[in-house]
Amino acid sequence: MPFKFVNWLFEQQREESKLGELAKRCLYNDAFPIKAKQFQDVLEYFEANGFTETDIETLLSAWNEYRKLAKVKVIPINQLRSRFYDSYFR
């Protein structure tokens, strides 16, 4: 099962913000570490793969927001992709 933060990040794809745009880019990036075990894995991926400083700041802000939440419902990535596709192309 993916790290719950990754699922939460993907759920943010509908937000009209830097976070929403970043979530979309990550969701549709086949190399994104969806099986990351901890936040550090995601951060290291960003640093090693040419994400901008703004992207990294957005990620850190998202992590802080995520940490303030209680429980996060885990939604399979395929469902997240199809939800976005269905809502975007209808």
C-alpha positions as CSV (number, residue, x, y, z in Angstrom):
1,M,0.0,0.0,0.0
2,P,1.4,3.4,-0.8
3,F,2.3,5.9,1.8
4,K,-0.9,7.7,2.7
5,F,0.6,11.1,2.0
6,V,1.0,10.1,-1.6
7,N,-2.7,9.2,-1.9
8,W,-3.6,12.5,-0.1
9,L,-1.4,14.4,-2.5
10,F,-3.1,12.8,-5.5
11,E,-6.5,13.7,-4.1
12,Q,-5.4,17.4,-4.3
13,Q,-5.4,17.3,-8.1
14,R,-8.7,19.1,-8.3
15,E,-7.5,22.1,-6.4
16,E,-6.9,25.2,-8.5
17,S,-3.6,26.0,-6.9
18,K,0.1,25.2,-7.1
19,L,-0.7,22.1,-5.0
20,G,-3.4,21.0,-7.4
21,E,-1.1,21.4,-10.4
22,L,1.8,19.6,-8.7
23,A,-0.6,16.8,-7.7
24,K,-1.6,16.3,-11.3
25,R,2.0,16.3,-12.5
26,C,2.9,13.6,-9.9
27,L,-0.2,11.5,-10.6
28,Y,0.5,11.2,-14.3
29,N,4.2,10.8,-13.9
30,D,4.9,7.0,-14.2
31,A,8.2,7.4,-12.4
32,F,6.7,9.0,-9.3
33,P,7.4,6.9,-6.3
34,I,3.9,5.8,-5.5
35,K,5.2,3.1,-3.1
36,A,7.3,5.6,-1.1
37,K,7.5,4.5,2.6
38,Q,8.0,7.9,4.0
39,F,8.0,11.6,3.2
40,Q,11.8,11.7,2.8
41,D,11.5,9.3,-0.2
42,V,9.1,11.7,-2.0
43,L,11.3,14.7,-1.2
44,E,14.5,12.9,-2.4
45,Y,12.6,12.1,-5.7
46,F,11.7,15.7,-6.2
47,E,15.3,16.8,-5.5
48,A,16.8,14.2,-7.9
49,N,14.4,14.7,-10.8
50,G,14.5,18.4,-11.6
51,F,11.6,19.7,-9.7
52,T,11.8,23.4,-9.1
53,E,12.4,25.1,-5.8
54,T,8.8,26.3,-6.0
55,D,7.6,22.7,-6.4
56,I,9.7,21.6,-3.4
57,E,8.3,24.4,-1.3
58,T,4.7,23.4,-2.4
59,L,5.5,19.8,-1.4
60,L,6.8,20.9,2.0
61,S,3.7,23.1,2.5
62,A,1.5,20.1,1.5
63,W,3.3,17.9,4.0
64,N,2.7,20.3,6.8
65,E,-1.0,20.5,5.8
66,Y,-1.3,16.7,5.6
67,R,0.3,16.3,9.1
68,K,-2.5,18.5,10.6
69,L,-5.1,16.1,9.3
70,A,-6.4,13.1,11.3
71,K,-7.1,10.1,9.2
72,V,-6.8,10.0,5.4
73,K,-9.0,7.6,3.4
74,V,-6.8,5.6,1.1
75,I,-8.1,5.6,-2.5
76,P,-6.4,3.4,-5.1
77,I,-4.4,5.4,-7.6
78,N,-6.3,3.9,-10.6
79,Q,-9.5,5.3,-9.1
80,L,-7.9,8.7,-8.6
81,R,-6.8,8.8,-12.2
82,S,-10.2,7.8,-13.5
83,R,-12.0,10.3,-11.3
84,F,-9.8,13.1,-12.7
85,Y,-10.1,11.9,-16.2
86,D,-13.9,11.6,-16.0
87,S,-14.3,15.0,-14.4
88,Y,-11.8,16.8,-16.7
89,F,-13.0,15.4,-20.0
90,R,-16.7,15.4,-19.5
